[in-house]
Amino acid sequence: MSKQIAALNAARELTVQAFRTMEGVVDSAFSSIITAIQSDPAPAKDDYYMSLPDASKYTGIPLDTIYKLTSKNQITYIRPNRGKVYFKKSDLDKYMERGRIPSNDEIMGKI
C-alpha cells in the first residue's frame, strides 16, 4: 500500500511540475501576443470608400467641382474596372489638408 501512495505522490508531483511548466508557456505566449498587437495597430475603422455624391457631401465640395478634380487627376480616386468613381475617406482627408493654413502660433512654434 505504501508503494501505491508513493507512486501517487510521485505522479502528483509530476503533474504539478507539468502545470507549472504549462503556466510559463501560456504566460510567454500571451506576452508575445500582446506585444504583437501593441506593435501592429489595426487599420483605422473609419477609413472607408464612398461614392462621388457622398464625397461631395463629406467634403462640402460641389459635385461638379469633384468631377473636374477627378478629370484633371487633382484628387485621388478609385475607378474599378473603369466603372463608377469611389473615394477613400483618408484620401479625401489628405486632399482637404492640402489647403490647411497654419495659425500664427503654429508658425511661431508655440503649438
C-alpha atoms as an extended CHARMM CRD file, in Angstrom:
* protein
*
       111  EXT
         1         1  MET       CA              0.0000000000        0.0000000000        0.0000000000  PROA      1               0.0000000000
         2         2  SER       CA              2.8290000000        2.4120000000        0.7960000000  PROA      2               0.0000000000
         3         3  LYS       CA              4.2550000000        1.7770000000       -2.7110000000  PROA      3               0.0000000000
         4         4  GLN       CA              0.9290000000        2.8460000000       -4.1960000000  PROA      4               0.0000000000
         5         5  ILE       CA              0.8600000000        6.0150000000       -2.0720000000  PROA      5               0.0000000000
         6         6  ALA       CA              4.4550000000        6.7960000000       -3.0450000000  PROA      6               0.0000000000
         7         7  ALA       CA              3.5780000000        6.2680000000       -6.7220000000  PROA      7               0.0000000000
         8         8  LEU       CA              0.5240000000        8.5430000000       -6.3930000000  PROA      8               0.0000000000
         9         9  ASN       CA              2.6110000000       11.2240000000       -4.6550000000  PROA      9               0.0000000000
        10        10  ALA       CA              5.2250000000       10.9870000000       -7.4110000000  PROA      10              0.0000000000
        11        11  ALA       CA              2.5170000000       11.2540000000      -10.0870000000  PROA      11              0.0000000000
        12        12  ARG       CA              1.0060000000       14.2320000000       -8.2540000000  PROA      12              0.0000000000
        13        13  GLU       CA              4.3990000000       15.9430000000       -8.1240000000  PROA      13              0.0000000000
        14        14  LEU       CA              4.9730000000       15.3540000000      -11.8390000000  PROA      14              0.0000000000
        15        15  THR       CA              1.5100000000       16.7340000000      -12.5990000000  PROA      15              0.0000000000
        16        16  VAL       CA              2.1780000000       19.8670000000      -10.5370000000  PROA      16              0.0000000000
        17        17  GLN       CA              5.5100000000       20.3850000000      -12.3280000000  PROA      17              0.0000000000
        18        18  ALA       CA              3.8300000000       19.9220000000      -15.7080000000  PROA      18              0.0000000000
        19        19  PHE       CA              1.1940000000       22.5200000000      -14.8300000000  PROA      19              0.0000000000
        20        20  ARG       CA              3.8790000000       24.9840000000      -13.6920000000  PROA      20              0.0000000000
        21        21  THR       CA              5.7100000000       24.4620000000      -16.9880000000  PROA      21              0.0000000000
        22        22  MET       CA              2.4740000000       24.9420000000      -18.9500000000  PROA      22              0.0000000000
        23        23  GLU       CA              1.7160000000       28.1050000000      -16.9620000000  PROA      23              0.0000000000
        24        24  GLY       CA              5.0830000000       29.5310000000      -18.0170000000  PROA      24              0.0000000000
        25        25  VAL       CA              4.4600000000       28.6050000000      -21.6530000000  PROA      25              0.0000000000
        26        26  VAL       CA              0.9840000000       30.1620000000      -21.5980000000  PROA      26              0.0000000000
        27        27  ASP       CA              2.2850000000       33.3560000000      -19.9360000000  PROA      27              0.0000000000
        28        28  SER       CA              5.0340000000       33.6200000000      -22.5220000000  PROA      28              0.0000000000
        29        29  ALA       CA              2.5710000000       33.0720000000      -25.3940000000  PROA      29              0.0000000000
        30        30  PHE       CA              0.1870000000       35.7220000000      -24.0820000000  PROA      30              0.0000000000
        31        31  SER       CA              3.0550000000       38.1780000000      -23.6240000000  PROA      31              0.0000000000
        32        32  SER       CA              4.1220000000       37.6000000000      -27.2330000000  PROA      32              0.0000000000
        33        33  ILE       CA              0.5760000000       38.1060000000      -28.4920000000  PROA      33              0.0000000000
        34        34  ILE       CA              0.1100000000       41.3230000000      -26.5050000000  PROA      34              0.0000000000
        35        35  THR       CA              3.4360000000       42.6750000000      -27.7710000000  PROA      35              0.0000000000
        36        36  ALA       CA              2.4760000000       41.8560000000      -31.3620000000  PROA      36              0.0000000000
        37        37  ILE       CA             -0.9000000000       43.5720000000      -31.0260000000  PROA      37              0.0000000000
        38        38  GLN       CA              0.6260000000       46.6780000000      -29.4850000000  PROA      38              0.0000000000
        39        39  SER       CA              3.3370000000       46.9610000000      -32.1440000000  PROA      39              0.0000000000
        40        40  ASP       CA              0.9880000000       46.3990000000      -35.0980000000  PROA      40              0.0000000000
        41        41  PRO       CA             -2.0710000000       48.6060000000      -34.6700000000  PROA      41              0.0000000000
        42        42  ALA       CA             -5.2000000000       47.6560000000      -36.5360000000  PROA      42              0.0000000000
        43        43  PRO       CA             -6.1740000000       49.7310000000      -39.5450000000  PROA      43              0.0000000000
        44        44  ALA       CA             -8.4910000000       52.6210000000      -38.8520000000  PROA      44              0.0000000000
        45        45  LYS       CA            -12.0840000000       51.5090000000      -38.9440000000  PROA      45              0.0000000000
        46        46  ASP       CA            -13.2390000000       54.9140000000      -40.1140000000  PROA      46              0.0000000000
        47        47  ASP       CA            -11.3320000000       54.6260000000      -43.4210000000  PROA      47              0.0000000000
        48        48  TYR       CA            -13.8820000000       53.5050000000      -45.9710000000  PROA      48              0.0000000000
        49        49  TYR       CA            -14.8820000000       54.0660000000      -49.5840000000  PROA      49              0.0000000000
        50        50  MET       CA            -17.5820000000       56.4640000000      -50.6580000000  PROA      50              0.0000000000
        51        51  SER       CA            -19.3100000000       57.3420000000      -53.9010000000  PROA      51              0.0000000000
        52        52  LEU       CA            -18.8690000000       60.6210000000      -55.7310000000  PROA      52              0.0000000000
        53        53  PRO       CA            -22.0490000000       62.2030000000      -54.2790000000  PROA      53              0.0000000000
        54        54  ASP       CA            -21.0800000000       61.0330000000      -50.7890000000  PROA      54              0.0000000000
        55        55  ALA       CA            -17.5980000000       62.5050000000      -51.2480000000  PROA      55              0.0000000000
        56        56  SER       CA            -19.1890000000       65.8030000000      -52.2440000000  PROA      56              0.0000000000
        57        57  LYS       CA            -21.3530000000       65.7930000000      -49.1230000000  PROA      57              0.0000000000
        58        58  TYR       CA            -18.4320000000       64.7800000000      -46.9010000000  PROA      58              0.0000000000
        59        59  THR       CA            -16.0660000000       67.4890000000      -48.1470000000  PROA      59              0.0000000000
        60        60  GLY       CA            -18.6050000000       70.1940000000      -48.9170000000  PROA      60              0.0000000000
        61        61  ILE       CA            -17.0980000000       70.4980000000      -52.4050000000  PROA      61              0.0000000000
        62        62  PRO       CA            -19.7790000000       70.8120000000      -55.1010000000  PROA      62              0.0000000000
        63        63  LEU       CA            -20.3440000000       67.7140000000      -57.2280000000  PROA      63              0.0000000000
        64        64  ASP       CA            -19.3230000000       69.4110000000      -60.4890000000  PROA      64              0.0000000000
        65        65  THR       CA            -16.0460000000       70.5410000000      -58.8650000000  PROA      65              0.0000000000
        66        66  ILE       CA            -15.3420000000       66.9650000000      -57.7500000000  PROA      66              0.0000000000
        67        67  TYR       CA            -15.9410000000       65.8380000000      -61.3560000000  PROA      67              0.0000000000
        68        68  LYS       CA            -13.4150000000       68.4350000000      -62.5820000000  PROA      68              0.0000000000
        69        69  LEU       CA            -10.8580000000       67.4190000000      -59.9500000000  PROA      69              0.0000000000
        70        70  THR       CA            -11.1140000000       63.7640000000      -60.9880000000  PROA      70              0.0000000000
        71        71  SER       CA            -10.9360000000       64.5350000000      -64.7040000000  PROA      71              0.0000000000
        72        72  LYS       CA             -7.7350000000       66.5410000000      -64.1150000000  PROA      72              0.0000000000
        73        73  ASN       CA             -6.3630000000       63.9100000000      -61.6890000000  PROA      73              0.0000000000
        74        74  GLN       CA             -6.0850000000       66.5550000000      -58.9790000000  PROA      74              0.0000000000
        75        75  ILE       CA             -7.7220000000       64.3560000000      -56.3800000000  PROA      75              0.0000000000
        76        76  THR       CA             -7.0380000000       60.7010000000      -55.6370000000  PROA      76              0.0000000000
        77        77  TYR       CA             -9.8480000000       58.3750000000      -56.6090000000  PROA      77              0.0000000000
        78        78  ILE       CA            -10.5470000000       54.7430000000      -57.3870000000  PROA      78              0.0000000000
        79        79  ARG       CA            -12.2660000000       53.5440000000      -60.5110000000  PROA      79              0.0000000000
        80        80  PRO       CA            -12.5770000000       49.7620000000      -60.5070000000  PROA      80              0.0000000000
        81        81  ASN       CA            -12.8950000000       48.2790000000      -63.9970000000  PROA      81              0.0000000000
        82        82  ARG       CA            -13.3300000000       51.7550000000      -65.4800000000  PROA      82              0.0000000000
        83        83  GLY       CA            -16.7430000000       51.9500000000      -63.7700000000  PROA      83              0.0000000000
        84        84  LYS       CA            -18.0300000000       54.1990000000      -61.0110000000  PROA      84              0.0000000000
        85        85  VAL       CA            -15.6710000000       56.5470000000      -59.1930000000  PROA      85              0.0000000000
        86        86  TYR       CA            -15.0320000000       55.9980000000      -55.4810000000  PROA      86              0.0000000000
        87        87  PHE       CA            -13.0190000000       57.8740000000      -52.9070000000  PROA      87              0.0000000000
        88        88  LYS       CA            -11.2330000000       56.5950000000      -49.8480000000  PROA      88              0.0000000000
        89        89  LYS       CA            -12.0540000000       58.7360000000      -46.8110000000  PROA      89              0.0000000000
        90        90  SER       CA             -8.3710000000       59.0600000000      -45.8750000000  PROA      90              0.0000000000
        91        91  ASP       CA             -7.5670000000       60.3200000000      -49.3950000000  PROA      91              0.0000000000
        92        92  LEU       CA            -10.2750000000       62.9720000000      -49.1120000000  PROA      92              0.0000000000
        93        93  ASP       CA             -8.9200000000       63.9870000000      -45.7080000000  PROA      93              0.0000000000
        94        94  LYS       CA             -5.4280000000       64.3540000000      -47.2040000000  PROA      94              0.0000000000
        95        95  TYR       CA             -6.8240000000       66.4310000000      -50.0610000000  PROA      95              0.0000000000
        96        96  MET       CA             -8.6410000000       68.7290000000      -47.6370000000  PROA      96              0.0000000000
        97        97  GLU       CA             -5.4800000000       69.0870000000      -45.5160000000  PROA      97              0.0000000000
        98        98  ARG       CA             -3.5760000000       70.4360000000      -48.5460000000  PROA      98              0.0000000000
        99        99  GLY       CA             -5.4250000000       73.6960000000      -48.1590000000  PROA      99              0.0000000000
       100       100  ARG       CA             -4.6750000000       73.9470000000      -44.4530000000  PROA      100             0.0000000000
       101       101  ILE       CA             -3.2700000000       77.2650000000      -43.3520000000  PROA      101             0.0000000000
       102       102  PRO       CA             -1.3440000000       77.1260000000      -40.0770000000  PROA      102             0.0000000000
       103       103  SER       CA             -2.1730000000       79.5610000000      -37.2800000000  PROA      103             0.0000000000
       104       104  ASN       CA              0.3260000000       82.2100000000      -36.2200000000  PROA      104             0.0000000000
       105       105  ASP       CA              1.0150000000       80.2020000000      -33.0450000000  PROA      105             0.0000000000
       106       106  GLU       CA              1.9110000000       77.1600000000      -35.1420000000  PROA      106             0.0000000000
       107       107  ILE       CA              4.1760000000       79.2360000000      -37.3580000000  PROA      107             0.0000000000
       108       108  MET       CA              5.9440000000       80.6730000000      -34.3180000000  PROA      108             0.0000000000
       109       109  GLY       CA              6.3470000000       77.1470000000      -32.9100000000  PROA      109             0.0000000000
       110       110  LYS       CA              4.1170000000       77.6610000000      -29.9080000000  PROA      110             0.0000000000
       111       111  ILE       CA              1.9260000000       74.6610000000      -30.6530000000  PROA      111             0.0000000000
